[in-house]
């Protein structure tokens, strides 16, 4: 007598205990990704420590589960050997910058000045120097970099499973909507507060739990791409056949909108309103760049291109309706002349300073202190301390030197190229891959105008999305564990 058919395994109800265990680790990852923006965008020392412990603990639990069960990694390290090599080399270089191992001729001249000053003091202790001007800042930066790499690695391994990847995308959209609702409510009810802290700036803009409106604009742009991607995915999965009459296809489209897509459209509108109310020019443009990239990627991967266009039109309509209703101040910001923006001369002066240490850099995280030497007392609003270059690429060149910074640029570019190449080989690529590529357009374009990518909430979220997108870029026919 034939037995009963096996019940399909579901989330938290897997066929093996190890996969159920990984589902629990994945829930922990989602909770950490949701937590990271909460405490002022994790732009505080205490948040950096908490995040390092949380993601590090999840990583230990994940690897311990593999060791105990004897299971292989869902994505074998050999598939990304070149990325591991580049990343390890970058981390090694940062450690070398911080440590007193470099020859004296390589060390920053300020260390010799400090030694000369200390020798005149009685009972002075010999001072060891380093390539880095501020090693303590480099240690903090290294911890943040490791935290982002752990988020990437965990999402890469856990989101190779399709169910987790689906849930990851839904969670991203839900988290973005939650922070958008909080930001809009806070803006309306307590505009002079951020959480329980007294606000020091941006009284007329929505910043949610972030201090800086531009950083929150980047985070909201990520959420907007995720919600629109989820919307496209709902229509794509419920798409009618081409051989159906046009009237039936239109009826199916309306039915999906009413049953499944209505809530996602509302979520898109909420996140879009929050983005507009940040009144961030670069953030808004970066968000639009992400949406355009998502539309192009969806068109490139879909067989029913007319359906993608039909989805994109209402989504853009919702966004621009939000602009029309709430965007008066944002429009005024666009009318301002960018020539008066002091960020451009600051970035140019920082780029000139790179020429003084093109190979070694001034040390990871050293821009905050070292740029004071180059800015000049007569320029760049002398009353203002420029702790960021407002251009992440130039600041990395300043801190790391050209070779190390170039290796990081190559690493990110190679990951995106790998993801895109894998996506184009698939008949129906997973939406999280398209979202990861489109989010890259948002985050990486905004990094040329501001320092949002240096805020841990943005960095960790972005690297987690990148890991999930890469995991799902490979076709299911490939055993990535081998």
Phi, psi and omega in degrees: 000125184295143179283171180290145177296143182295135178287133180298138181288139179239177180298132184065009176223057186278169179284339178235150179295328181295319179292323175296321176300317179294328175298320178294319175299321180296319176300319176299320178298315179299319179296322178293317179297324178288328182285325191307318180286347194296306186276079177057040181069020185056038178257043178221151184301319181296323179293323179298318179293317179298315182296320178298320179292317182296306182290324176296320177297318177298320179296317179297316180296320180296312181292325177295322177297319177296318183294316183291319183277346183071025183268149177281160174295136176305324173240110183296137180305331183296336180290340179233039183300323182292323178292320178297320180297312180296316182294317178297319177298320179295313179297320178298321179295320179297317178298319179297322177298324185278330187276158180274034184269342186290146175303152183302326181293337180274337186292155180297137183302337180297332178294322178292323176298320179293321178296317181298321180289324183285330181296337179282351181265144178290146178057033179285147180261137178305134184261127176269138180255184180200171174296324184281140176284324181229083182300327180297320176294326177294323177296316178298317179296322180294320177299317179295321179294319178294324178296316178296321180292326177292321177297318178298312184296315181296315180291327176299314184285316186283327183272008169295335174283128185297322180295318179293322178297318176300313181295325179299316180294317178297320180296319178303313180297316181296319179296316180298318179296318179301313180289329177293315178299317178298316182296318179294317179295317179297321179297323182280324189260317182226069187294346181261012181234147167238110191055238179255015180259147175287129181286138179258344181202175177058051181288337184256006183239155175276126176232000181053235181267005180269156174279317187261132182293326182291323177294318178292327177299319177296316179298319178293324175299321175299313180296324180294316177299320181295318181291319178294321176298320177296322178297313178300320182295322179298314179292321183296319182286334180259011185299142179276163182286153181293332184279358178283148177301153183301321181297319179292323178294321178295319179296320178295322178298314180295320181297316179296321180299316183287322186273319190240326190264347183301313181295324180289323175299318177297319178298319178299318179296319180297313180293322178297320177297316179299320179297316180296320183285352171291337181056041179253114181297307181295323179295320179294315180297319178297320177298319177294323177298321177295319179293319177297316178298319179296317179297317180294319179294320179294320177295321182290333185257350186261145173276332180259077186293329179296328180290320179296320178297318180297329178281319184294325183299307179295327179296315177293326178298318178297317182296313183284338170295320176298321177297318181294324184278324189237006192257021181299314182291324177296319177299322177296324178295321178294333181285343180292150180278125181291346182296335181275000181282117184287351181295329182293310177295330177295314180296320180293320178294321177297322178294323176296322181294334178303329180296341179279339176215063188292331184266322187261335187070177180261002180111136181299126181084008186272354184302320184310315183264321188287330184293338178301334179289330188259340188294324183086139184286343187266355189231170172060042179054082188303342178279353185254135177266120181268096180271352178224152179278351185058024171204104187298326182293315179293320180295324176295320175299319179297315186280314189266337191091162186295313183298313183292318178296320179297324179295324177292317178299317180296320180300309181297316179298320180292322177297316179293320179295318177299316180297316181295317180296317177297319181299318183290341178277344183270144177290319181224083182297149179293143184297330180297331177291315178297319179296319180298317178294318181291320177299325176300322177298321179292307187291314185287330176288320180292333179296342178280351183237345184204184186250025184302323181293346177269358173271129192296327179300319179287314184297312182295316179299316181297314182292327176294318177296319180299318178296316179295318180295320178294320181300321182268000180285331177286139177297153180293343179288344179266128175274094184287347178283343183279000000 
